[in-house]
Amino acid sequence: MRMKRVAALAAAAALALAVGACGDNGDSDSGSSGTSDVTFEAGTTMEKLNKAGKITVGTKFDQPLFGLKGLDGKPAGFDVEIAKIIAKALGISEDKIEFVETPSTVREQVIQDGKVDIVAATYTINDKRKAVVDFAGPYYIAGQTILVKADDTTITGPDSFKDGTKKVCSVTNSTPATNIKTYLKNETAQLVLFDVYTKCLDALKNGQVDAITTDNVILTGYMSTNEGMFKLAGTPFTEEPYGIGLKKGDDKFREFINKTLETSFTDGSYAKAWADTAGKYDKNEPKTPTINRY
């Protein structure tokens, strides 16, 4: 009898330990927590990040709906949620993501210098950038447009700048700044550049400039936080495919991110990321783009 009781107690103890282990493995369905049971090919960036259990992501801190630093000190937005989806696929929990502020002017530099592992920051894929960094995606197609004060009737689109009398603001080293130059009569006098779009917003508010130009989603974000003050002038006049920036030549990591994005398009996580961020203001779920495997 004594031996039976000992055996029973041992079995109960083993069961308790097993239950405890299951409760502590961190593999839950809450939030974007990573999983601990994924493995990757030796020597790949995926293996390195998985083993480290952390990832550094460059993103914007000044763009409502896509990447905006909140009162809690944490960035929030669609780009941030996309980064969390990638981290989860790597087996990294969202509390182990380090978000680094990455304005347009430094996106290529922080990737090349190894200061970040990826950049998710309203980052348009183009050939000039592809010469120095690589891109996964696109995961979203934006379009450049123009923001003006709500009572402005003189600017109706990019052609309104051709007479040389209106000033427009954008960000240094950004695709929108390059695109708008085609419509300017006097680039030096008309184009005002800052390092971040919030400075453009201040310039528009105080009358230093007549308009801001960048991607429609960024401008929509500013409209959402300044209700009734601004409007979009005209319709988008470009297509801007947003991609995930990463180090040049890391083909296996790029393909991993591409597959992760494609999975998110079909498993509901992409739709949830949109609904929880930009979708609160724009109820039209974006059409998922075709991944560009170049």
Secondary structure, DSSP 8 states (H G I E B T S, - for coil): -HHHHHHHHHHHHHHHHHHHHHHHS---SSTT---S-----TTSHHHHHHHHT-EEEEE-SEETTTEEE-TTS-EESHHHHHHHHHHHHTT--GGGEEEEE--GGGHHHHHHTTS-SEE-SS-B--HHHHTTEEEEEEEEEE-EEEEEETT--S--SGGGGTTS---EEEETT-HHHHHHGGG-S-HHHHEEEESSHHHHHHHHHTTS-SEEEEEHHHHHHHHHTSTTTEEEES---S-EEEEEEEETT-HHHHHHHHHHHHHHHHHSHHHHHHHTTGGGT--S----------
